[in-house]
Amino acid sequence: MEDHPKHLPADARRAVTVEAVVELAAQQNPSEITTAAIAKHMQLTQGALFRHFPSKEAIWQAVMEWVAERLLAQVDRAGQSADTPLARLEAMFMAHIDFVAEHPGVPRMLFGELQRAGTSPAKQMAQTLVRRYGERLAAVLAEGKAQGELDPELDTAAAATLFIGTIQGLVMQSLLAGDVERIHADALGAFAIYRRGIGS
């Protein structure tokens, strides 16, 4: 963790706080991250932290917003770099894998939020992320069907769910193994199986 200047503009301080939480989540159970731990990690007092966030819940919501913005932007950029729907899907799949490898604390936080009983702004943001991601995938899958590249009878909603679920399974396997880097080794083979399942 790099040292953070004590005096930063409010937006910069909030961004640094989010990054600190993402870093901490890669090292410990996200549910056990306290505001005291975040402040210590940033070499600040809790009072300084709460000048920018009214509560721990507000910090978590900001983290989920950061995740949604960064992940969808990375996936969108990857998709735009490919020429065909199937190539777009593969580029999006691998971009998501790269994001997880770069930020191993993120899936742990997402799994944690989605498993929580009840609702919260952070959980709602996580659910919104999954919905928006699914909409992007459904659009690419529909285009692939229209162009004859994918099975014309393909259930696009189910295929979008399977796409995300395949990545979640790879993430879970890497977390169980305690080796996030193995996700790259497993991803290409997993996508090859997915591709055969949806192809025309």
C-alpha angles and dihedrals in degrees: 000000000000119000111261121217112250094228116054132150112266095255092048092048091051091050092049090049091054091049090050091054091049089051093048092048089059089057104040145013105295092220088062096053108114129193086246090057092048091050092047091049089053093042091240136118120256087244090060090049093051092052086073101033124037093210145358088260089059090053091051091049090052090050092052090048089051091050093048093048095046098041096046091045091051092047092046092051091050093049092051091054094064129079105213133041093248092048088048091053092051092047090049091048093052092043089056090049090051090050091053092048090050093046108029092168092063100074090046089056093045093050089048095051094046091051095052117112115241125008137294136170090256093051091047089052091051090050090048090052092054091047094049091046091050091051091054091050093047090054093052092045092050090051090051091053092048091052093048093244094113132044106284089219093052115136098229095195092053092044091052091049091049091050092056092039092053090055091046089052091051090049092050091050092051091048091049090050091048088230116105091181091068087072090078092052092051099039101075094052092046092051091048089058091046091050092053090051095055100033124111 
